[in-house]
């Protein structure tokens, strides 16, 4: 029998800032070598959880162990085994990329060659001689991640690592996270991007109001709420009829998109098949251009499980240097 070793294990974490209860009994269990995606709306407590787990702030109640060390009794033990990268790069803008990495390598007593190796690996060697203040947001974020990997951590905390990055930079970070997990690093990632959690996480924890409201693999969370039924009507004037049809078939509130002449609704009814959907439209005299039954998106899961939309940043943008 194999026993699971948890790289992050928290029980009943509480944290209050004055009247605000940022954490209200947060339980987390992240097996070693896995990626855990912590998702939640603005103010759910994600950053507070990371601050407690990385020993930046003490919990008011509850306990947590990270890489085997207690965050309250042995903060130095935790710090020696983790790395943290946040939304804002912590590197020095006046220094060049190479200087930044070599400085940290010296502080951490790592060989200078490690700095050069990381510059290559993060495709930063070309820009390494230029001051970081002139770099793009994506390049800075990669440098920040490279700094946190000078001494390979047991657990890597990534607090919204791709917020504000363009899709290309985001993909680069995702590849790195996958490679790290593959090599055995445990990653705890907070994100507002459902797609990010979907792509990277072995397990997703939906944090709502300071607690873990739901947890499971992306597939498990999607299975929890069934599927998404969608029809495209041939005649825009029949959109309301199609909505009434979907309401009747699925029992959930249809979502109309007049521009695309489309109506969709969540369904948990396993007997609702595509032929049944098409036959029902036929019987109701609503001509269709298209019909589909799909697994739900994580957005739909999120909405259903928390009753709220995830925080929606304005969209991918390169952070100005
Ligand atoms: P976001 O997605 O916006 O970053 P989050 O899930 O990370 O949100 P937290 O930053 O952990 O949420 O905040 C949880 C709650 O605690 C919020 O209501 C926030 O305003 C409050 N809070 C967090 N830090 C502090 C602080 N230092 N002082 C006072 N209140 C705080």
Boltz pocket constraint, residues with backbone or C-beta under 6 A from the ligand:
constraints:
  - pocket:
      binder: B
      contacts: [[A, 17], [A, 18], [A, 20], [A, 21], [A, 22], [A, 40], [A, 41], [A, 42], [A, 43], [A, 44], [A, 45], [A, 46], [A, 47], [A, 48], [A, 49], [A, 192], [A, 311]]
      max_distance: 6.0
